[in-house]
Amino acid sequence: MDRVSEAPVVSVIILTWNHSHLLKDFLRSFEANVGPEWLARTELIIVDNGSTDDTETVLRQWEGATTGARFKQALRHPVNVGFAAGNNSAIRRARGEYLLLLNNDVVLKSNLVKACQEACGSGTRTLLGARLIAQPTPWNQINAGFVRYLEGWCLFGRASTFREIAMRREGGSEQVFDETFSPAFFEDMDLSLRAHIHGISLQQARLPVRHLEGRTSKRTESFPFMEIIQENQRRFQKKWGHLRPEDLEPRYTSVPSDRR
């Protein structure tokens, strides 16, 4: 692999809202594990969703550092615009051929960027994730069927694949994630269902990344966690309640063997 590139191959997008220590931990694990050859061809985009702690200080230090990803962008929203809108703003700015979307509460165990590309292989119409929910839960059932979906804390695929299933809103804006599900929850399920309808494969892989579940919104007292889940479940049912169980059957979903 060439060490110098004029444009990034992979754009990694991190959404953060307060909890600056998680962002610091992520940056340390990212730079320690990705390696110089891949860092030279990687764009890291950090989206600050209206943080009120010292996240801005962390971002300024990161922007000024000469280490890490060769291509850097920091996007700052004055308020928390939610998971979907925050990620959408970064996707519009991303320049990589591939997109890797991560939560800020993840820790890399080895070169995740390389592992994602190897696991995805040459598939052009594939979305890859670290966890595929392939059984009914209290949240993903529709009309006696259920939606198989990739959890949104780690998603990878070609930028063209994400944009293929994006929704076009009035005024021409493009939404990969449906911003109706603001501030959070059900965006990944909705994205996976749209991918399924477009005939795009959903694949789970054993990736070198660990999710520190519950370290962000679930631990924020002002965030009405369960109320938001229930409201967005109602929105999801209203949007997709016309589908039949056979519409949800996997035609392209697969879980490949471990490929590092």
Buried (B, 14 or more C-beta within 10 A) or exposed (E): EEEEBEEBBBBBBBBBBBBBBBBBBBBEBBBEBBBEEBBBBBBBBBBBBBBEEEBBEBBEEBEEEEEBBBBBBBBEBEEBBBBBBBBBBBBBBBEBBBBBBBBBBBBBEBBBBBBBBEBBEEBEBBBBBBBBBBEBEEBBBBBEBBBBBBBBBBBBBBBEBBBBBBBEEEEEEEBBBBBBBBBBBBBBBBBBBBBBEEEBBBBBBBBBBBBBEEBBBEEEEEBEBEEBBEBBBEBBEEBBEEBEEEBBEEEBBEEBEEEE
